Amino acid sequence: MKIAIDAMGGDFAPEQNIVGVKLALDEFPDVSSFQLVGDQKIIEEELKKHALSTNNSRIEIIHASQTITMEDSASAAIRKKKDSSMSVAAKLISDKKANAVVSAGHTGAAVSATVVFNRMLPGIDRPGIASVFPAPKGPFIMLDIGANVDCKPLHLAQYAILGEAYSRIMLNIKNPRVGILSNGSEAGKGNELTRESSRILQSLPIRFLGNVEGADLFGNKVDVVLCDGFLGNVVLKCCESLAKAISGILKENLKKSPVRMAGALLSKNAFLELKELTDHQEYGGAPLLGIDGICIIAHGSSSAKAIKNAIRVATEMIKNKYNETVIDKISKIDWKKGLEC
């Protein structure tokens, strides 16, 4: 198993990416090669800084002379920076030199590069980014959260297959419940996209429960939430912002009196468990589903721990044959029947 890492991608690259690989070396013995893609000189210096030998048989440096920044347009960057660390890493999959790629860099560029250099899985038209969200009775996933902002009903139907398979394989949910994010739970509510998508989804071999409202997202009513990339990205960013706001408000209010501070101390373990549950670093990254290959898009502010966990997600998808499972299931679906019903 070989994992390519975009060593230059992310707010804290290359240091945290290199340290993440250092952590992964011991934790994932099944990975025969960690391919660090980026400026060779900088990577070698960083390896030395963290006591990692360039002669380590499980570490391979693949030079890339360019880096895509957050200021770059995704499509333009792929055209103009053909030797960027992201593009070179993505091409390793298509050349069968790597089984997966992990990047904490420009999300749009990661999507574009992976699509350009790799085919879609048979029966899938557009890729979708899936994100794992914590909930009281177990996590759920939402897709798309940013890869495809202008979805068609067929795309959401395909996302249902991708998300249902991910939920079963990666979250160990035996019979995942699937729903569409809408402005009401009643049948017929929503816009043209949600209504037409619901019609198609009812014909698929999945456990489709219909619409799910934003107020029910964290109520464990469904395991897979479908939406277009525009809405999904707005929800994701709102949740991140709200989590930070609640954390800040809670800290300030707990400091207002000695009694509250004492109570907070007694509840320390509960707060630590909550922090771990909601920490994006624990989940590693968001998989780009639908691609003929494995691509994990980590948060831009990823720490070494997050990079290590993104590598973990990639290895689990490979071991559990996620793409093979999707191909098998989607090959048995009569899309024409669903579109005509």
C-alpha positions as CSV (number, residue, x, y, z in Angstrom):
1,M,0.0,0.0,0.0
2,K,1.4,3.4,-1.1
3,I,0.1,6.7,0.1
4,A,1.1,10.0,-1.6
5,I,1.1,13.1,0.7
6,D,0.9,16.6,-0.7
7,A,3.8,17.8,1.6
8,M,3.4,21.4,0.6
9,G,-0.4,21.7,1.1
10,G,-1.9,23.3,4.2
11,D,-1.5,26.2,6.5
12,F,1.3,24.5,8.5
13,A,3.0,22.7,5.7
14,P,5.4,21.1,5.3
15,E,6.2,20.7,9.0
16,Q,2.9,19.2,10.3
17,N,2.6,17.0,7.2
18,I,6.0,15.6,7.8
19,V,5.3,15.0,11.6
20,G,2.0,13.4,10.6
21,V,3.9,11.0,8.4
22,K,6.3,10.3,11.3
23,L,3.3,9.4,13.5
24,A,1.9,7.2,10.7
25,L,5.1,5.2,10.2
26,D,4.6,3.4,13.5
27,E,0.8,3.2,13.4
28,F,0.3,1.9,9.9
29,P,2.9,-0.8,9.2
30,D,0.8,-2.0,6.2
31,V,1.8,1.2,4.3
32,S,4.9,0.2,2.4
33,S,5.7,3.7,1.1
34,F,4.8,7.3,2.2
35,Q,5.4,9.4,-0.9
36,L,6.2,13.0,0.1
37,V,5.5,15.2,-2.9
38,G,6.9,18.7,-3.0
39,D,10.1,20.7,-3.0
40,Q,12.8,18.0,-2.4
41,K,15.3,20.4,-0.6
42,I,12.6,21.7,1.8
43,I,11.3,18.2,2.5
44,E,14.8,16.8,3.2
45,E,15.5,19.7,5.6
46,E,12.2,19.0,7.4
47,L,12.9,15.3,7.6
48,K,16.3,16.0,9.2
49,K,14.7,18.5,11.6
50,H,12.4,15.7,12.9
51,A,15.0,13.0,13.0
52,L,13.7,11.1,10.0
53,S,16.2,9.6,7.6
54,T,16.0,10.2,3.9
55,N,17.3,6.6,3.6
56,N,14.2,5.2,5.3
57,S,12.9,2.6,2.9
58,R,9.3,3.6,3.7
59,I,9.8,7.3,2.9
60,E,10.0,8.4,-0.8
61,I,10.5,12.0,-1.9
62,I,8.9,12.9,-5.2
63,H,10.0,16.4,-6.3
64,A,7.5,18.9,-7.4
65,S,8.7,22.4,-8.3
66,Q,5.4,24.3,-7.7
67,T,2.9,24.8,-4.9
68,I,-0.7,25.8,-5.3
69,T,-1.7,28.6,-2.8
70,M,-5.1,29.5,-1.5
71,E,-5.0,32.6,-3.7
72,D,-4.8,30.5,-6.9
73,S,-7.9,29.7,-8.9
74,A,-8.4,25.9,-8.8
75,S,-8.8,25.4,-12.5
76,A,-6.2,27.9,-13.5
77,A,-3.7,26.4,-11.0
78,I,-4.1,23.0,-12.6
79,R,-3.4,24.4,-16.0
80,K,-0.6,26.8,-15.1
81,K,1.1,24.9,-12.3
82,K,1.4,21.4,-13.9
83,D,4.3,20.5,-11.6
84,S,2.5,21.5,-8.4
85,S,2.7,19.1,-5.5
86,M,-1.1,18.5,-5.7
87,S,-1.1,17.7,-9.4
88,V,2.0,15.4,-9.2
89,A,0.5,13.6,-6.2
90,A,-2.9,13.1,-8.0
91,K,-1.1,11.8,-11.1
92,L,0.6,9.1,-9.0
93,I,-2.8,7.4,-8.6
94,S,-3.6,7.4,-12.3
95,D,-0.1,6.0,-13.0
96,K,-0.7,3.2,-10.4
97,K,2.3,4.3,-8.4
98,A,0.1,5.2,-5.4
99,N,-3.1,3.9,-3.9
100,A,-4.3,7.1,-2.4
101,V,-3.4,10.8,-2.0
102,V,-3.8,13.0,1.1
103,S,-3.8,16.8,0.9
104,A,-4.5,19.7,3.3
105,G,-4.1,22.2,0.5
106,H,-6.5,24.1,-1.7
107,T,-9.7,22.0,-1.8
108,G,-10.8,23.1,-5.2
109,A,-7.4,22.3,-6.6
110,A,-7.4,18.9,-5.0
111,V,-10.8,18.1,-6.5
112,S,-9.8,19.5,-10.0
113,A,-6.4,17.7,-10.0
114,T,-7.8,14.4,-8.9
115,V,-10.6,14.5,-11.5
116,V,-8.3,15.6,-14.3
117,F,-5.8,12.8,-13.7
118,N,-8.2,10.1,-12.7
119,R,-11.4,8.7,-14.2
120,M,-14.7,8.7,-12.3
121,L,-16.0,5.3,-11.1
122,P,-18.3,3.6,-13.7
123,G,-21.8,4.9,-13.2
124,I,-20.7,8.1,-11.4
125,D,-20.8,11.5,-13.1
126,R,-19.5,13.9,-10.5
127,P,-17.4,13.5,-7.4
128,G,-18.7,14.5,-4.0
129,I,-16.9,15.4,-0.8
130,A,-18.2,13.6,2.3
131,S,-17.8,14.9,5.8
132,V,-18.4,13.0,9.1
133,F,-20.4,14.9,11.7
134,P,-20.7,13.9,15.3
135,A,-24.1,13.3,16.9
136,P,-25.3,12.0,20.3
137,K,-26.0,8.4,19.1
138,G,-23.2,8.1,16.6
139,P,-21.8,10.0,13.6
140,F,-23.5,10.7,10.3
141,I,-22.1,11.8,7.0
142,M,-23.1,14.6,4.6
143,L,-22.3,15.0,1.0
144,D,-21.6,16.9,-1.0
145,I,-19.9,19.6,1.0
146,G,-18.2,21.5,-1.8
147,A,-17.1,19.6,-4.8
148,N,-20.3,20.0,-7.0
149,V,-22.2,23.2,-6.2
150,D,-24.7,22.8,-9.1
151,C,-26.1,19.3,-8.7
152,K,-28.6,17.6,-10.8
153,P,-31.1,15.0,-9.3
154,L,-29.1,12.2,-10.8
155,H,-26.0,13.4,-9.0
156,L,-27.7,13.3,-5.6
157,A,-29.0,9.8,-6.5
158,Q,-25.4,8.7,-7.2
159,Y,-24.2,10.4,-4.0
160,A,-26.7,8.2,-2.1
161,I,-25.0,5.1,-3.4
162,L,-21.5,6.6,-2.5
163,G,-22.6,7.8,0.9
164,E,-24.5,4.6,1.8
165,A,-21.5,2.5,1.0
166,Y,-19.2,4.8,3.0
167,S,-21.5,4.7,6.0
168,R,-21.6,0.9,6.0
169,I,-17.9,0.3,5.3
170,M,-16.3,3.1,7.3
171,L,-18.8,3.8,10.1
172,N,-20.0,0.2,10.5
173,I,-23.7,1.0,10.1
174,K,-25.4,-2.1,8.9
175,N,-28.4,-0.6,7.1
176,P,-27.8,3.1,6.7
177,R,-30.8,5.5,6.5
178,V,-30.5,8.1,3.7
179,G,-32.3,11.4,3.6
180,I,-32.2,14.7,1.6
181,L,-31.6,18.0,3.4
182,S,-34.7,20.1,2.8
183,N,-36.8,22.9,4.4
184,G,-39.4,20.5,5.6
185,S,-39.7,16.8,6.4
186,E,-43.0,16.3,4.6
187,A,-43.0,14.7,1.2
188,G,-43.3,17.4,-1.5
189,K,-41.4,20.0,0.5
190,G,-38.2,21.5,-0.9
191,N,-37.1,22.8,-4.3
192,E,-37.1,21.2,-7.7
193,L,-33.8,19.5,-7.0
194,T,-34.9,17.8,-3.8
195,R,-38.3,16.8,-5.1
196,E,-37.0,15.3,-8.3
197,S,-34.1,13.6,-6.5
198,S,-36.6,12.0,-4.0
199,R,-38.5,10.5,-6.9
200,I,-35.3,8.8,-8.2
201,L,-34.1,7.7,-4.8
202,Q,-37.3,5.9,-4.1
203,S,-36.4,3.4,-6.9
204,L,-32.9,2.7,-5.6
205,P,-31.9,-0.3,-3.4
206,I,-31.2,1.8,-0.4
207,R,-33.1,2.7,2.8
208,F,-34.4,6.1,1.7
209,L,-36.4,8.0,4.4
210,G,-37.2,11.1,2.4
211,N,-36.5,14.7,3.6
212,V,-34.6,15.7,6.7
213,E,-34.8,19.2,8.1
214,G,-31.8,21.2,9.4
215,A,-33.3,21.0,12.9
216,D,-33.1,17.2,12.7
217,L,-29.5,16.9,11.4
218,F,-28.0,16.1,14.8
219,G,-31.0,14.0,16.0
220,N,-29.7,10.7,14.4
221,K,-32.8,10.4,12.2
222,V,-30.6,9.5,9.2
223,D,-27.1,8.3,8.7
224,V,-26.4,9.8,5.2
225,V,-27.5,13.4,4.4
226,L,-27.6,14.4,0.7
227,C,-27.4,17.9,-0.6
228,D,-25.7,20.0,-3.3
229,G,-22.1,21.2,-2.7
230,F,-23.3,24.8,-2.2
231,L,-25.7,24.0,0.6
232,G,-23.4,21.4,2.2
233,N,-20.5,23.8,2.4
234,V,-22.6,26.5,4.0
235,V,-23.9,24.0,6.6
236,L,-20.3,22.8,7.3
237,K,-18.9,26.3,7.8
238,C,-21.9,27.3,10.0
239,C,-21.4,24.3,12.2
240,E,-17.6,25.0,12.5
241,S,-18.4,28.6,13.4
242,L,-21.1,27.7,15.9
243,A,-18.9,25.1,17.6
244,K,-16.1,27.8,18.1
245,A,-18.7,30.3,19.4
246,I,-20.2,27.9,21.9
247,S,-16.8,26.9,23.2
248,G,-15.8,30.6,23.6
249,I,-19.0,31.5,25.4
250,L,-18.8,28.5,27.7
251,K,-15.2,29.3,28.7
252,E,-16.0,32.9,29.5
253,N,-19.1,32.0,31.5
254,L,-17.3,29.3,33.5
255,K,-14.8,31.9,34.7
256,K,-17.3,34.2,36.2
257,S,-17.3,32.7,39.7
258,P,-15.3,30.3,41.8
259,V,-18.3,28.0,42.1
260,R,-18.5,27.7,38.3
261,M,-14.8,27.2,38.0
262,A,-15.0,24.4,40.6
263,G,-17.9,22.8,38.7
264,A,-15.9,23.0,35.5
265,L,-13.0,21.3,37.2
266,L,-15.2,18.5,38.3
267,S,-16.6,18.1,34.8
268,K,-13.2,18.2,33.2
269,N,-13.4,14.7,31.8
270,A,-16.8,15.3,30.3
271,F,-15.5,18.4,28.5
272,L,-12.5,16.5,27.2
273,E,-14.7,13.8,25.8
274,L,-16.9,16.4,24.1
275,K,-13.8,18.1,22.7
276,E,-12.5,14.8,21.3
277,L,-16.0,14.0,19.8
278,T,-16.2,17.3,17.9
279,D,-12.5,17.7,17.0
280,H,-12.0,17.5,13.2
281,Q,-8.5,16.2,13.8
282,E,-9.9,12.9,15.1
283,Y,-11.8,12.4,11.8
284,G,-8.7,13.2,9.7
285,G,-10.2,14.5,6.5
286,A,-13.1,14.4,4.0
287,P,-13.0,11.7,1.3
288,L,-13.6,12.7,-2.3
289,L,-16.0,10.0,-3.3
290,G,-16.7,8.8,-6.8
291,I,-13.1,9.0,-8.1
292,D,-11.2,5.9,-9.5
293,G,-8.7,6.2,-6.6
294,I,-8.7,7.4,-3.1
295,C,-8.3,11.1,-2.2
296,I,-8.6,12.4,1.3
297,I,-8.9,16.2,1.7
298,A,-7.8,17.3,5.1
299,H,-8.6,20.6,6.8
300,G,-6.4,23.5,5.8
301,S,-5.3,24.0,9.4
302,S,-4.5,20.3,9.9
303,S,-2.1,19.4,12.6
304,A,0.2,16.4,12.5
305,K,-2.5,14.4,14.3
306,A,-5.0,15.3,11.6
307,I,-2.7,14.3,8.8
308,K,-2.0,11.0,10.5
309,N,-5.7,10.4,10.8
310,A,-6.3,11.4,7.2
311,I,-3.8,8.7,6.2
312,R,-5.7,6.3,8.5
313,V,-8.9,7.0,6.6
314,A,-7.2,6.4,3.3
315,T,-5.8,3.0,4.5
316,E,-9.2,1.9,5.8
317,M,-10.9,2.7,2.5
318,I,-8.3,0.7,0.6
319,K,-8.3,-2.3,2.9
320,N,-12.1,-2.4,3.0
321,K,-12.3,-2.1,-0.8
322,Y,-14.6,0.9,-0.8
323,N,-14.4,1.6,-4.5
324,E,-14.9,-2.0,-5.5
325,T,-18.0,-2.1,-3.3
326,V,-19.5,1.0,-5.0
327,I,-18.7,-0.4,-8.5
328,D,-20.4,-3.7,-7.7
329,K,-23.6,-2.0,-6.3
330,I,-24.0,0.7,-8.9
331,S,-23.5,-1.8,-11.8
332,K,-26.7,-3.5,-10.6
333,I,-28.9,-0.4,-10.7
334,D,-31.2,0.4,-13.6
335,W,-30.9,4.2,-13.7
336,K,-33.2,4.4,-16.7
337,K,-36.0,2.9,-14.6
338,G,-35.4,5.4,-11.8
339,L,-35.4,8.3,-14.2
340,E,-38.6,7.2,-15.9
341,C,-40.6,6.3,-12.9
